[in-house]
Amino acid sequence: MIRFLFIFLLINSFAFAQPRIAVMKYNGGGDWYANLATSLPNLIRFCNQHLGTNLNPEQGIVEAGSPELFNYPFVHLTGHGNIVFSNEEARNIRKYLMGGGFLHISDNYGMDKFIRPQMKLVFPELDFVELPFNHPVYHQKYSFPNGLPKIHEHDGKSPQGFGLFWNGRLVCFYDFECDLGDGWEDPDVHKDSPETRQKALRMGANLIQFAFTQ
């Protein structure tokens, strides 16, 4: 019932207003605000230009436990350090995801050991599973036959895309050893090549398109 209500509101938001996507603010001391200035705004602009979406150009900022979470069909979470969800926040995120919301987690390096146990609070019964390269998230407008692009080098590992599935629906996508959100930032922030930034923005656009149409 919650999911049907969420989808009804989402469809109506497409018809009458600009859908807005948001960055999740969390507790624990980690830098939830990493990439805040340009990352998501650049992705929004890219999607509006190349996917024909009508996203609100201004990103939202939403706290993990806020009822405002349900106003955003797509929420982005990133950072380097510690993350702590209270039981109430975990329940709120769970209801949001079960109701039709989508969470994208982008490890900005150092987040992995913190985010995994916190998502276990959200879905104790679920485990992150690595998505195969033929999963639709890699084959929306843009095709990534080898999975996630490598944006920044950290530990010499290949990038991996993990997902949480609720009743067969991908509700959370987690990019690891990829640093996708960094690739969305202004070119002068990390000095990434235009080719690298294009790969990051295209993969981000795939996530938006998949989340809005699955």
C-alpha positions, 0 to 999 in steps of 0.5 A, a space after each residue: 500500500 505504501 509503495 502504491 501511494 508513493 508511486 501515485 505521488 511520484 507520477 503526479 509530481 512528474 505531471 505537475 511539478 519538477 521532481 527533485 532529487 536530494 543528498 542524504 544528511 546523516 550522523 556519525 561524523 562522516 562528511 555527508 556534504 562531500 561533493 555537495 557544491 557541484 556533484 549532484 547539480 551537474 548530474 541534474 543538468 546533464 540528465 535534463 539536457 541528455 535524457 530530456 528529464 525535467 528535474 528541479 535544478 536545485 538539489 535537496 538536502 534531507 535528513 535520514 530520519 525526516 518525513 521529507 525523505 518521501 518527497 524525493 524519488 532519488 536520494 544520493 548518499 556519499 562521504 568518506 567516514 563514519 555513518 550512524 543511523 538511529 533505529 528510527 532513521 533506519 526504519 524511515 529509510 526502510 519505509 522509504 525504499 519499500 514504498 518506491 524510493 531509490 537510494 544511491 550510495 557512492 563510496 567516496 573512499 573509506 565508507 565501506 566498513 561503515 555503510 554496510 552495517 548501517 544498511 543491515 539496520 535498514 534491511 537485516 534480512 538483505 545482503 548487498 549482491 554484486 550486479 552482473 554486467 548485463 543488469 539493466 542499470 548498466 544498459 539504459 540510454 548509455 551502455 556500460 558492458 563492463 559495469 561501472 567505470 573507474 573514476 578514481 584510483 584508490 586501492 588498485 581494485 576494480 569498481 563494483 556495483 552492489 545492490 539491495 533487492 526488495 521483492 525483486 526490485 532494486 532499491 539501493 545501488 552502491 558503487 564501490 572503488 569507483 567514486 562516481 560522485 566525484 566524477 560529476 563535480 566541476 572539472 577544476 575540482 579533481 582535474 579529471 579528463 573530459 572522457 572520465 567525467 563523461 563516463 561518470 555523468 553517463 553512468 549517473 544518468 543511467 541510475 536516474 533513468 533506471 530509478 524513475 522507470 523500473 
